[in-house]
Amino acid sequence: MTEQFTEIVTLIKRSQYNAQKNVNIEMINLYWQVGEYIHQKIASASWGEGMISELAHYIERKHPELKGFRLRALYKMLQFYTFYLSYIENKSIKSTVNQQEIMPSLMAQFTDIRNTMIVQVSWSHHLTLMTKTKSREECDFYLRLCIQENYSVRELERQIKSSLYERVRLGQQQSPMSGDKINTDESLLFRDKYIFEFLNLPESHSEKDLQQALIHKIKDFILELGDGFIFIGEEYRVTVGGTDFYVDLLFFHRDLQCLVAFELKTTAFLPEYLGKLNFYLEALDRKVKREHERPSVGILLCKEQNDEIVEYAMNRSLSPAIISEYQTFLPDKKLLRQKLHELFENEME
């Protein structure tokens, strides 16, 4: 009976994987065509580069339901098109599964890449290939490897970092494409935040799990910094005006004799984050802090792709001398930034 149940679960997982794969194909093709459109407009002098910014603002203002098309993302799509353009022109990455010619686009002015190898890996794979490979041959090598071996982005980055391409070229190692396949969980292949953006789903559907995983790890890391920190709680509740608010992580620092609140954001820094953190500190000072303790301190951790922000929120009433003393005992910003980067890189995989 258990074996039959397992077969049903296998069918469900396989169907989910195929659905995600089809979404990925459409998304990659769309990003290609957006990049192609922008490239053609700039090449014909119809657009200056400032028009890309205007396009991003237009989409954000007029169509806020369309996610994943901010300025940085649009530039990535343009880079994606120009990066692979010579591949398409030379037909060097024609699908190894379907050997037909590239399908004509439904919109005649655009190229359809759905029958090429490009759509067989996720957008995050392409971002890695565009930024970490140094030549067309190296990119082609890793692209084919990803498809055949079902590499996750993390595994792809590991292979590039280990210089697998160079070692194979020098004959020091056999290419994995000619040996045994790596058993990679195919369900990991398309866990790509860009797919969720492409579907216009609310970010909260996966944000909470990621945030909780990061909170647990950053908590353990902070406790390793020394015996000054005493952990009080995570999602620590403070009630103001009958409404409950939750601080991600709350510590007490023995040397500073004050509460230290950590807020972790899985998005880019926004000014209102500091305002919210200061609100938490005021609430902690009024409702949690003991009379003999010093004013609470907050540390804000933000992340967006490769940008980490670590900012201390100090009470404005504190003197420069006290602020300097606080900063001496608090974790070094560079160390927190490095650890935050490592945590995000690991958890996003």
N, C-alpha and C positions, 0 to 999 in steps of 0.2 A: 504493500500500500504506500509506504514511504517513497519507494522508487517512482511510483506513478505521480505522486505529488511533486517530486523533484523534476520530473519531465515537464509538468505544467509550468512550474516556476521558470524552467529553462526557456520554454516557449514565450512566456511573458517578457523575460529579460531580453530575449533576442528581438522580439517585436519592438520593445522600447528603444533598443539600440538602432534598429533600422529606421525608426521614426526620427530619432535624433540625427542620424546620418543624412536623411533626406533634407531635414531642416538645414543642416550644415552646407549641403550642396547649394541650396537656394541662397543662403546667406553669403557664401563666398562668391557666387556668381553676381549677386547684387552689388557687393562691395567692389568687385572688379568693374562693373559697369558704371558705378558712381565715380570711381577713379578715372575711368576712360572718358567720361563726360567732362570732368573737370580738366583733364589733360588736354582734350580737344579745344575747350574754350580758351585755355591759356595759350596753347600753341597757335591758335588763330588770332590771337591778340584781342579776342572778344572780351576776355576777362583779365584783370590784373589779379595778383594774389590776394588783394584785399577783398575780392568778391567771395573767396572761400569763407572768410570770417562772416560776411554778410549772409551767406547761405546758412551757416551754422546758427546764427542769430534768428534767421527767418524760421527755420525748422523748430527751434526751441520756443519761439514766441507764438507762431501760428499753429504748430502741430506738436504740442508738448507730449502727446501720447507716443510719438515716435522716438524711441530711445536708441542711444548708441551713435548719434550723428552730430556730436559736438565738434568743435574746431579741430582738436587733436585727432579725433577719430577720422575726420574727413581727410586730413593730411596723410594719415596712415593708409587710407584707401588709395589716394593718389600715388603714394610711394609703392604700394602693392602693385598697382597697374604698371608703373614704369619699371619696377624691379623684374617682373615676369614677362614684360612685353616681348623681349627678344626670344624668350622661350616659345611663346605662342607663334611668333612669326616663323621660327625655325621648326616648329612642330616637334621639338625635342622632348616634350613632356606629354605627348599624346597618351591617352589612357592605355595601360597595359591590359585592361580588361575588355574595353571596347575599342577596336581599332578603326572605327569609322572616322570620317573627317569631322572636324569641329562642326557642330550643328549650327545652321544659320539662326541668327537671333530672331526672336519674335519682334523685336524692334530693330529694324534693318540697320540703323546707324551704330548699333552696339555689337560687341563680340560676345558670344555665348561660350562659356568655358566649362559647361557642365559635363562634357565628355573628355575632360583632361584630368591629368593626375592632380592638378592643383586643388580640386574640390574634395580630394580623398583624405585630407587632413584638416584639422580645425584652424580657425583664425589665429589662435594662440601659437600653434605650430609655425604659421607663416610669420608672425611677429618675431619669433625666435630665429627663424631662418634668415629673415631680412637683416637682422641686427648682428647676428653672430657668425655668419659664414662670410668668407672673403672672396669667393669667386663663383662663377656660374657652375663650374664643375663640382665644387664642394657642395653647393646648395642642392644640385641635382642628386648627388650621392646621398645626402641625408634625407631628402624628400622621398626617394625611392625606398630608403631604409625604413623610414617611418611607416610607409604604406605596407611594406612586406612584413615588418616585425610588430606592427601595431604599437609603436612607441608612444608613451605618454609624453607630454611636454617636458616633464622632469627628466625622463630617460633621454630624450633628445638632447637636452642641455648637458646632461652628464657625458654623453658620447662626444659632443662637440668639445667640451672642456677637456676631455681626455685625448683630444687630437686623433680620433679614430681615423678620419679621412687621411690625414698625413701618414699615419702608421701603415694603413693599407696600401697607400701609394708607394711607400718605401719598401713594401713587401715584408714588413715585420709582423704582420698579423693578417689572418684570413678575414675577409669581409663576412659579417654575419649573414649577408644575403646568400652566401654560398654554403652556409652551415645550417645548424639546427635553429629553428625559430625560437624566439624568446616568448615564454608564456606570459603575455600581458593581458590583464583583465580588460576586455574590449569596452566594458562599460565606462572605463576611465577616459577613453579616447576623446569623447566629445563633451566632457564636463567643462564647458567654456562659457564664461560670463557673457561673451558677446552673443551666444546663441539666445540667452535669456533676454538680452536687450533687443535682439532682432525680432523676437516674438512679442515685444512690448509687455512683458510680464512685470508685475511690481517687484522691485529689487528685494523687498522684505522676504520673499519666498525662500531665499537661500542665505540671506544676510545674517540671520540670527544664528544659524548653525556655525557659520564661519566665525562670527564674532565670539561665540561661546568657546569654541576651540582655542582661539587666540587668547582670550581672557585667561583660560586655565594655564596656558603655557607662559604668558607674560607674568602671571602671578607666581609661578614656580621660579621664573628667572629673577624676579625682584627679591624673593626670599633668599636667593643665593648670593645677593649682593653684600650681605653682611648681617650681623645680629642686631642692627639698629631698627629694622622693620619688623613689626608684629602685625600679622594678618588678622583683620577683623571680620571681613566678609566680602562676598561678591554679590552684585545686584543689591547693594545695601540700601534699604528703604528709608527715606526721609519724607515726612508728611508736612505739607505746607498748604494751609487754607483748605484742608479736607481732601487734598489731592496727593496721591502717592507718587514719589519720584525715586529713581533708582540709580545709585552710583555704581559704575562698573566694578571697581575694586576699591576697597577702603583699608588703609593701613594706619597703624600708629607708629611714630618714630620715637624711639626711646631717648635718643640724644637731643633731638629737636623739641621733644615734649609737645608734639602737635599731631593732628590727624593729617594724613596724606591721601588724597583722592586721585585715582587714575581713571581717565576716560579714554576709551579706545574707539576710534572711528575708522570704518573700513572704506571711507571715501576720502576725497581730497579735502583739505582744510577749508572751512568756511568761517567767517568772522563770528557768526552766531554760536559756534561751538564754544568759544571762549566765554561768551556771555552766559551760556548755559552752565559751564563749569563754575564760573564765579557765583552763579545762583546757588549751585550745590554747596559751595564753600560757605556762603552766608547762612544757608540752612543748617549746615553742620555746626557752625559756630554758635548758632542760636539754640539748637535743639540737642546736640550731641556732645559738644566740647565741654569739658569740666572747667571750673573757674580758674584753677591753677595752670591750665594748659595754654599754650600759645595759639595764635590764629591758624586756621587750617590752610594747607597748601594743596594746590591741584596740579596735576601733570596731564597734559593733553597729548595723545598719540594719534596721528592721522596718517593715512596711506592712500596713495593712488599710483598704481603701477610702480615706477621706480622712485617716486618722491615720498620721503618720509618726513614728517614734521613732528618735532618734540618741543613742546612749549610749556614753561612753568607759569602758573597763574598765581601771582603773589598779591596779597592784600595791599591796596594802595596806601593804607595807613602805616604800613611797616616802614621803618627807617632803612636807608641804604645799608647800614651796618648789619641789621638783622637779616635783610634779604641776602647779603653776601654770606652770612653764616648759614642760612638755609641752603643756599646753593652748594656750599662746601660739603654738606652731608647728603644731599640728594644725589641720585644716580647721574653720572655724567651724560650729557645730551648725546654725545657721539656714540657712546656705548648703547644707550637706549635705541638710537636710530638704527644702529647696526643690527641689534637683536630684533627689532621690529621688522626690518627688511627680511631677515632670515625666516621669521615666523610666517610672514605673508607668503614668501616664495614657497615654503613647505606646505602650508595649509591650502593654497590655491590649487595645488596639485591633487 
